[in-house]
């Protein structure tokens, strides 16, 4: 057992949270993470409210443990999805794709615990003042939409600036990563790419295989010139996007060209023309395993490292 402020806040066994994961944060993965002692998160993405409601009900059929819903604030259905969260009495919400400050009073009034994803100290401070219960400090190593500060730099600065618990995300896939961010002051970890390569995740096998074959140079950030930075595995699409940016394509035109590519890559398995969202940690992932095994291995490794460090310092005191 590794109790932290995050395990206490959410009533979970381990300080491990599954990222919202566009198209992949479905009941299958969410319930598996929660049943294994972590916190599963339904990824509402750009889905319609009925889909979100269905996933909430499916998850409840498969687990009686705590789970949450990630609300993508850029979704055209965001208001309706929030209403579903209220109606279904979801108790935990994470947010991404924008600043949730305006929504926080409603969530707090409904007794919902809110943990926004942040990429800067300034936003973290604002959201703490607005009533956030915790924040996820996500570094640029992560997959999907990213900020411009690395995890090891961002996390301690956010920790030092807040009184509420901080969860670290970006570049974490094993027990070493968990121990490292605990040393930086975080109270837990959020993982996305590692959970994609689980047996329960509905991601297409070809997409999972691309992650397993990745190395430390396998990802690239697209959309930087237009303010749409997103980390993906390199493929034909990423090279095309870079060329179009260099040719001066407008933001709206680039968004139109890229529309539908995430589902094409992650769910349909088009590994050349689809968007293969993945963090830099992909190069460390070499096996597809059940969620329970992933979590238990992380906790065992973290425990071994902590014990080893304690013994080493104890030995030093004896000398």
SETORBA-167889 format. One line per 4 residues: number of its first residue (from 1); their letters; for each residue x, y, z of C-alpha. Coordinates in nm, 2 decimals, padded with zeros to 4 digits. Example, Ala and Ser with C-alpha at 12.3 -4.5 7.8 and 13.67 -1.06 7.14 Angstrom:
<nodes>
1	as	01.23 -00.45 00.78 | 01.37 -00.11 00.71
</nodes>
This chain:
<nodes>
1	xxxx	00.00 00.00 00.00 | 00.12 00.35 -00.09 | -00.11 00.60 00.07 | -00.10 00.96 -00.06
5	xxxx	-00.32 01.26 -00.06 | -00.46 01.14 -00.40 | -00.55 00.79 -00.27 | -00.73 00.95 00.02
9	xxxx	-00.91 01.21 -00.20 | -01.05 00.96 -00.44 | -01.08 00.66 -00.22 | -00.85 00.44 -00.44
13	xxxx	-00.59 00.18 -00.34 | -00.30 00.31 -00.56 | -00.20 00.66 -00.67 | -00.24 00.57 -01.04
17	xxxx	-00.48 00.75 -01.27 | -00.57 00.66 -01.63 | -00.57 00.95 -01.87 | -00.90 01.04 -02.04
21	xxxx	-00.77 00.90 -02.38 | -00.97 01.01 -02.68 | -01.18 00.73 -02.82 | -01.01 00.47 -02.59
25	xxxx	-01.12 00.57 -02.24 | -01.42 00.34 -02.26 | -01.59 00.12 -02.00 | -01.36 -00.17 -02.08
29	xxxx	-01.04 00.01 -01.98 | -01.20 00.24 -01.72 | -01.35 -00.05 -01.51 | -01.03 -00.25 -01.54
33	xxxx	-00.82 00.03 -01.40 | -01.06 00.10 -01.12 | -01.09 -00.27 -01.03 | -00.72 -00.30 -01.02
37	xxxx	-00.70 -00.02 -00.76 | -00.64 00.28 -00.97 | -00.87 00.55 -01.10 | -01.03 00.49 -01.44
41	xxxx	-01.14 00.79 -01.64 | -01.41 00.79 -01.92 | -01.28 01.00 -02.21 | -01.58 01.20 -02.33
45	xxxx	-01.38 01.36 -02.61 | -01.61 01.50 -02.88 | -01.88 01.24 -02.82 | -02.24 01.32 -02.78
49	xxxx	-02.40 01.31 -02.44 | -02.59 00.99 -02.50 | -02.26 00.81 -02.56 | -02.11 00.94 -02.24
53	xxxx	-02.42 00.84 -02.04 | -02.40 00.49 -02.19 | -02.03 00.46 -02.10 | -02.11 00.57 -01.74
57	xxxx	-02.37 00.30 -01.71 | -02.15 00.03 -01.87 | -01.87 00.12 -01.63 | -02.10 00.09 -01.33
61	xxxx	-02.20 -00.26 -01.45 | -01.84 -00.36 -01.45 | -01.70 -00.20 -01.13 | -01.82 -00.07 -00.80
65	xxxx	-01.50 00.12 -00.75 | -01.45 00.49 -00.79 | -01.41 00.62 -01.15 | -01.44 00.96 -01.32
69	xxxx	-01.53 01.14 -01.65 | -01.29 01.35 -01.84 | -01.46 01.65 -02.00 | -01.31 01.80 -02.31
73	xxxx	-01.39 02.17 -02.29 | -01.34 02.22 -02.66 | -01.62 01.98 -02.74 | -01.93 02.12 -02.91
77	xxxx	-02.13 01.91 -02.67 | -01.95 02.02 -02.35 | -02.26 02.17 -02.18 | -02.47 01.87 -02.25
81	xxxx	-02.20 01.63 -02.13 | -02.17 01.83 -01.81 | -02.55 01.79 -01.76 | -02.52 01.42 -01.80
85	xxxx	-02.24 01.41 -01.54 | -02.48 01.59 -01.30 | -02.77 01.37 -01.38 | -02.57 01.05 -01.35
89	xxxx	-02.42 01.17 -01.02 | -02.06 01.12 -01.13 | -01.84 01.21 -00.83 | -01.50 01.27 -01.00
93	xxxx	-01.43 01.49 -01.30 | -01.11 01.57 -01.48 | -01.09 01.84 -01.75 | -00.88 01.91 -02.06
97	xxxx	-00.88 02.12 -02.37 | -00.92 02.45 -02.20 | -00.97 02.64 -01.88 | -01.25 02.50 -01.66
101	xxxx	-01.26 02.79 -01.42 | -01.61 02.90 -01.52 | -01.75 02.55 -01.47 | -01.60 02.49 -01.12
105	xxxx	-01.87 02.65 -00.91 | -02.13 02.42 -01.07 | -01.92 02.11 -01.01 | -01.85 02.21 -00.65
109	xxxx	-02.22 02.28 -00.58 | -02.30 01.93 -00.70 | -02.03 01.78 -00.47 | -01.81 01.67 -00.75
113	xxxx	-01.43 01.64 -00.70 | -01.26 01.82 -00.99 | -00.90 01.76 -01.11 | -00.81 01.97 -01.42
117	xxxx	-00.51 01.90 -01.64 | -00.27 02.20 -01.64 | 00.05 02.28 -01.83 | 00.15 02.59 -01.64
121	xxxx	00.19 02.72 -01.29 | -00.02 03.02 -01.36 | -00.32 02.81 -01.46 | -00.27 02.58 -01.17
125	xxxx	-00.28 02.87 -00.93 | -00.60 03.01 -01.08 | -00.78 02.68 -01.06 | -00.68 02.62 -00.70
129	xxxx	-00.84 02.96 -00.61 | -01.15 02.87 -00.82 | -01.20 02.55 -00.61 | -01.01 02.26 -00.79
133	xxxx	-00.95 01.96 -00.55 | -00.63 01.86 -00.73 | -00.45 01.92 -01.06 | -00.27 01.70 -01.31
137	xxxx	00.06 01.87 -01.40 | 00.12 01.74 -01.75 | 00.45 01.78 -01.92 | 00.53 01.81 -02.29
141	xxxx	00.64 01.44 -02.30 | 00.28 01.33 -02.30 | 00.08 01.22 -02.60 | -00.19 01.43 -02.77
145	xxxx	-00.22 01.80 -02.71 | 00.08 01.93 -02.51 | 00.22 02.24 -02.35 | 00.58 02.35 -02.37
149	xxxx	00.73 02.26 -02.03 | 00.88 01.92 -01.94 | 00.74 01.71 -01.66 | 01.05 01.71 -01.44
153	xxxx	01.05 02.10 -01.46 | 00.67 02.16 -01.44 | 00.58 01.93 -01.15 | 00.80 02.07 -00.87
157	xxxx	00.71 02.43 -00.96 | 00.33 02.34 -00.95 | 00.38 02.15 -00.62 | 00.56 02.45 -00.47
161	xxxx	00.28 02.69 -00.58 | -00.02 02.50 -00.45 | -00.17 02.36 -00.13 | -00.39 02.10 -00.31
165	xxxx	-00.25 01.76 -00.43 | -00.06 01.74 -00.76 | -00.06 01.44 -01.00 | 00.22 01.41 -01.25
169	xxxx	00.17 01.32 -01.61 | 00.39 01.29 -01.92 | 00.68 01.04 -01.96 | 00.57 00.79 -01.69
173	xxxx	00.51 00.42 -01.75 | 00.67 00.23 -01.47 | 00.76 00.22 -01.10 | 01.08 00.43 -01.16
177	xxxx	00.86 00.71 -01.30 | 00.63 00.69 -01.00 | 00.91 00.72 -00.75 | 01.07 01.00 -00.94
181	xxxx	00.76 01.22 -00.94 | 00.69 01.14 -00.57 | 01.04 01.28 -00.51 | 00.93 01.59 -00.69
185	xxxx	00.64 01.63 -00.46 | 00.36 01.48 -00.67 | 00.10 01.26 -00.49 | 00.04 01.03 -00.78
189	xxxx	00.07 00.96 -01.16 | -00.15 00.98 -01.46 | -00.07 00.75 -01.75 | -00.21 00.73 -02.10
193	xxxx	00.03 00.56 -02.35 | 00.11 00.28 -02.10 | -00.26 00.19 -02.07 | -00.32 00.20 -02.44
197	xxxx	-00.10 -00.11 -02.45 | -00.32 -00.31 -02.22 | -00.53 -00.61 -02.31 | -00.85 -00.43 -02.21
201	xxxx	-00.80 -00.11 -02.42 | -01.00 -00.11 -02.74 | -00.72 00.05 -02.94 | -00.66 -00.12 -03.27
205	xxxx	-00.39 -00.39 -03.26 | -00.19 -00.21 -03.53 | -00.18 00.11 -03.33 | -00.06 -00.09 -03.02
209	xxxx	00.20 -00.26 -03.23 | 00.34 00.08 -03.35 | 00.38 00.18 -02.98 | 00.56 -00.15 -02.90
213	xxxx	00.80 -00.09 -03.19 | 00.87 00.27 -03.10 | 01.20 00.40 -02.98 | 01.31 00.72 -02.81
217	xxxx	01.29 00.92 -03.13 | 00.96 00.78 -03.25 | 00.73 01.08 -03.18 | 00.70 01.42 -03.32
221	xxxx	00.50 01.73 -03.23 | 00.28 01.86 -03.51 | 00.09 02.19 -03.53 | 00.35 02.40 -03.34
225	xxxx	00.36 02.68 -03.59 | -00.02 02.72 -03.57 | -00.06 02.69 -03.20 | -00.20 02.33 -03.22
229	xxxx	00.09 02.13 -03.07 | 00.01 01.76 -03.06 | 00.25 01.47 -03.00 | 00.21 01.17 -03.22
233	xxxx	00.41 00.88 -03.36 | 00.58 00.96 -03.68 | 00.41 00.84 -03.99 | 00.30 00.97 -04.34
237	xxxx	00.04 01.20 -04.19 | 00.29 01.38 -03.96 | 00.52 01.44 -04.25 | 00.23 01.58 -04.45
241	xxxx	00.12 01.80 -04.17 | 00.48 01.94 -04.13 | 00.50 02.01 -04.50 | 00.16 02.19 -04.51
245	xxxx	00.26 02.41 -04.21 | 00.58 02.51 -04.39 | 00.38 02.60 -04.70 | 00.18 02.84 -04.49
249	xxxx	-00.15 02.66 -04.46 | -00.40 02.85 -04.24 | -00.51 02.71 -03.91 | -00.86 02.64 -04.02
253	xxxx	-00.74 02.46 -04.33 | -00.50 02.24 -04.13 | -00.77 02.15 -03.88 | -01.00 02.05 -04.18
257	xxxx	-00.72 01.83 -04.33 | -00.66 01.67 -03.99 | -01.03 01.61 -03.90 | -01.12 01.25 -03.82
261	xxxx	-00.76 01.14 -03.82 | -00.75 01.04 -03.45 | -01.03 00.79 -03.47 | -00.88 00.67 -03.80
265	xxxx	-00.55 00.58 -03.64 | -00.65 00.48 -03.29 | -00.96 00.28 -03.35 | -00.95 00.19 -03.73
269	xxxx	-00.58 00.11 -03.73 | -00.47 00.32 -04.02 | -00.11 00.36 -03.91 | 00.00 00.58 -04.20
273	xxxx	-00.28 00.83 -04.26 | -00.43 00.82 -03.90 | -00.31 01.02 -03.60 | -00.13 00.79 -03.36
277	xxxx	-00.13 00.98 -03.04 | 00.15 00.87 -02.81 | 00.39 01.01 -02.55 | 00.77 01.00 -02.56
281	xxxx	00.76 00.71 -02.31 | 00.64 00.49 -02.59 | 01.00 00.37 -02.64 | 00.99 00.21 -02.30
285	xxxx	00.68 00.00 -02.36 | 00.75 -00.34 -02.50 | 00.46 -00.56 -02.40 | 00.08 -00.57 -02.40
289	xxxx	-00.04 -00.68 -02.05 | -00.36 -00.68 -01.85 | -00.43 -00.36 -01.66 | -00.40 -00.54 -01.33
293	xxxx	-00.05 -00.67 -01.41 | 00.06 -00.32 -01.53 | -00.05 -00.16 -01.21 | 00.08 -00.43 -00.98
297	xxxx	00.42 -00.43 -01.15 | 00.45 -00.05 -01.12 | 00.36 -00.07 -00.75 | 00.60 -00.36 -00.69
301	xxxx	00.89 -00.18 -00.87 | 00.82 00.14 -00.68 | 00.81 -00.04 -00.35 | 01.14 -00.21 -00.43
305	xxxx	01.31 00.12 -00.52 | 01.19 00.29 -00.21 | 01.30 00.00 00.01 | 01.64 00.00 -00.16
309	xxxx	01.69 00.37 -00.10 | 01.59 00.34 00.26 | 01.84 00.05 00.31 | 02.11 00.24 00.13
313	xxxx	02.07 00.55 00.36 | 02.04 00.33 00.66 | 02.37 00.16 00.56 | 02.53 00.50 00.52
317	xxx	02.42 00.60 00.87 | 02.57 00.28 01.01 | 02.90 00.35 00.84
</nodes>
